[in-house]
């Protein structure tokens, strides 16, 4: 399945983006990987190109443009946008996707959707933990250096003007995801529906919290195993994963919203409703977690649908005659 991600950066060092793309980095600390001599280890098998940089290094070109237009001078300014298109690991063996073709697709996507921006397009042959998925990084200077046509995701006249900045809005992300799906369809690559949400919505922060937590737990278990002690726990769960499990357990047997709320309260979780949206407050938090941050299975519509089904099933079971 192809996926699409966005990361905004306030880092004024544009060279850091290129360093990340061309040198190995620790997936947990994001620091460069060093060899035994203390030298940074270069990545292998990647392709990289720059767009709209006038033959200059990406970092130098971006800094020149920022000075010319007087933009991106404050610490709080978003200096760059990082988009990632990750292809399904099966696309290489099943559909003939190569690093070269992925790079071509990335450059084409960048030219069509981020015209007027200085950009780096870099394709890596593998993902985290050797997942085998070819993926394309597109890093653009947030500043636009040329007037461009009004594209479907743009909402204001400033979105087309030279000297103004790119905005990654919700509407823009929906448009980009639709374009990635269309690209995969045309290339006959694997894909999923990127527009209809996720039953479990896992953020970048939660993903890495889980990876780091699992690594720490594996290390602890290995130490216990060396002493002949069995592990108490083998799978690490984030706080949100525990909350999802608690909610699903309560929802599996509840037949009304009051019943659902009561079952959650027994586990220390308070469910709240505001303007038709649900949120869940756990004992260790002062601010509730919104259903949107947990996934589509936990919003009001999904909860009420599950409760209706449970109530109907309970009614049918009550109607069945008792066999003597």
LINJONOR-V751730 format. One line per field, one symbol per residue. ss: DSSP state (a for helix, b for strand, c for the rest). phi: phi as a letter, one per 30 degrees, with the letter a starting at -180 (. if undefined). Layout:
BEGIN
ss=???
phi=???
END
This chain:
BEGIN
ss=ccbbbbbbbccccaaaaaaaaabcbccccccbcbcccccbcbccccbbbbbccccccaaaaaaaaaaaaccccccccccbbbbbbbcccaaaaaacccaaaaaaaaaaaaaaacccbbbbbbbbcccaaaccccbbbbbbbbbbccccccccccccaaaaccccbccccaaaaaaaaaaaaaaaaacccccccccccccccccaaaaaaaaaaaaaaaaaaaaaaaccccccccccccaaaaaaaaaaaaaaacccaaaaaaaaaacccbbbbbccbbbbbcccccccbbaaaacaaacaaaaaaaaaaaaaaaaaaaaccccc
phi=.dbbbbbcbcdddddddddddcbdbddccidedcddcicddddbicbbbcbhchicdeddddddddddcichcceddddbbccbcccdedddddcidcddddddddddddddcbdicdbcbbccdbceihdicdbccbcbdddccadbddceddcbeddcddiccdbccddddddddddddddddddhcdabddccibdcccdeddedddddddddddddddddddcicdddbccdbdeddddeddddddddbdcadddeddddddcicccbbbhiccbbccddbccdcdeedckddcdddddddddddddddddddddddddc
END
